[in-house]
Each structure stands twice: as C-alpha cells, then as structure tokens.
C-alpha cells in the first residue's frame, strides 16, 4: 500500500482555503486591502490547483464517467436550478456553459480525456507539448469567438499548468538531481525564485492587472490587455508554483492537525461551498458586512464542508463511490485475483 503523501494534502488545503476566501471577498462588504488580496490569490491559486490535479491525473474510464461527467451534469443542474430559484434573473438551467466553479470540473474532464495524447516518456516531447500549450494559451486571447461557452477559452489558457504537473510527477530524474544538489545551491535557487515572484507580483500591481485578466475567460480586446500581460501573469504563477511544490512541499510531509484532514476532503469543500456562497450573496449579504464576519464564515465553511463525514458522503454520491460499491457487490460472487480491476 502506497504511503500517503501528506505534503500534497496540506498544499491542497492551502489552495482550497484561498479559493473559498477569494469567492467570499467578491461579495464582502468590507475587508482590509480586499482588491490587493483578491488579486494576489488569483495570480496563482488556480494554476497551482491545476498543477496539483495534473500530478495525480490518470485515465480511468469508469472514474471519468461516474466521478466526473455524471457529477458535472448533476451539479450543473443543481447549481443553476438553485440559483434561479433564489431569484438570480441571469441564471437558467443549461449544460453547455459550465456554471461558476463547475468550469474547473469541466476542464478536468477534457484534460483527462487527452491524457493518452499527453502521455509520453520522452522529455523532449514533453517539453514540446508544454511549449505548444503555452503558445496556444497566449494566442487564445486574440480569439473573441470563444469565452465561457463550454469553457473553451479556459481549457486552452490553463492547459500548460495541468501538463506541467502531469510531467513533474513523472520526472523522477529531475527530482533526483534537485535532491542531490547541495543545500546552498537549493537555497540560492529558491531565494532567486522568491525574489522573482515578489517582483512579478509587484509588476502585476504596477501595470494595473485585474483578477478578471487572470481568469482565462476573456480575450485581450474585451479587457484592454495584451499577450505580454498574459505572459507576465503566467510567469508569476510559474514562480509561485515552483516555490510551493519544490520549496515548501518537502517541509510539509508530516500530518498537521485539522489542516491535513481538511486537505484530504477538499472535493466536498469545492463542490458544496458554492451553494452557501450564492445563498449569502442573494439572501443574506449582511453576513459578510464586516471583516470578522468574512473570516468566521470562511473558517466555518472549511470546517463544515471539509469534515471527514461530509467528505465521505460527497465522495460516495458525487465522486463515484456508489458505483464502485455496486461493482464490488456484483463482483462478490466472482473469484477476483488480488489487484485485479473490477
């Protein structure tokens, strides 16, 4: 049995906490330096999450159907019907335009289907794949015809991060050389990366880059920016990802109370926090008037939805657990060899 890698659970919690906080800041009444904090979060948190998803991606037809495609259809219906019922005049039940946070689930469905195309053991081909995806991510901003429909723009704009995570996980040689490098060498590289990250974050603020420009859903002409700005955003995200997964991850290998447990149940936080968000947005905005209220709601959602019991229920109903249970039940009378897939 493979040992649990707690460092990725801990990083997963950190990123999910930023996701929820970023969403709450959108509708918060007051919060110190809200626009600054919001911009900092969006400068790296979704690329980092896609990098992490790419690291653990594998193609499994059953999981894709019952753990991704079917949950997308169910949640798309639930979210749009729920928000429409709450009185949002702009939202109606439909399936071709992934609603709000469901774009992430939809793009993962697409990337997972493309894994046989991405999968190559040759570093040169991997490099070419990443380079081509970066070029496409920069070019897609010129096309005004694709936007939120089918998340087409985001599929192309965020593809490099998923690809890099997928290859990073399999780059045993590269990671071995990093470990063999001296402590001083690693410290210098990480120090330079940290300085680059701080400088790039400052540059984004100096250039007036907004969070909307980082969403990957708008063309250059729509928001009045350029491919150079998108390249700057990507460089900033890359430096932050390097610091997270190369610099910070090795120091988070132990189980951290509460944090690690919540990090193991981020699926339930991700899929369910939106219902509370829209309920507050449309019916109870007074709950987020003061900064302390934002922090209380933020912590409450993380603790409630990241609870292991909620995580197990979510994994069972929306993560394909029910189908795996049926598989085991129907296979109960058969002689299954150890390790054989059902």
Secondary structure, 3 states (H helix, E strand, C coil): CCCCCHHHHHHHHHHHHHHHHHHHHHHCCCCCCHHHHHHHHHCCHHHHHHHHHHHCCCCCHHHHHHHHHHHHHHHHHHHHHHHHHHCCCCCCCCCCCCCCCHHHHHHHHHHHHCHHHHCCCCHHHHHHHHHHHHHHHHHHHHCCCCCCHHHHHHHHHCHHHHHHHHHHHHCHHHHHHHHHCCHHHHHHHHHHHHHHHHHHHHHHHHCCCCHHHHCCCCCHHHHCCCHHHHHHHHHHHHHHHHHHHHHHHHHCCCCCCCHHHHHCCHHHHHHHHHHHHHHHHHCCHHHHCCHHHHHHHHHHHHHHHCCHHHHHHHHHHCCCHHHHHHHHHHCCCCCCCCCCCC
